[in-house]
Amino acid sequence: MARKKKFGKIPGHTPEPEMAKQRGVEISTLQKERSQGRGPPYISINKQIHYPDADYLRWLESLKVNPVRSGHSHNPNP
């Protein structure tokens, strides 16, 4: 039976397994993002990955896409 790795708590940071769960992805997805230089900022302490909460929110904000509006006006009085 495989032993689960115990992650310590760091105030203001989310451990890798929790982040994967929050995002609805596998830990391997987070690992792939890191290896490709993508994904949210992280710190590594004792070979454990933690995501700073404030940096994660800024990263999410950087992904925001504002839809392009068409040139048509929706004004009923042209």
Order of alpha helices (4+ residues) and beta strands (2+ residues): beta-alpha-alpha-beta-beta-alpha
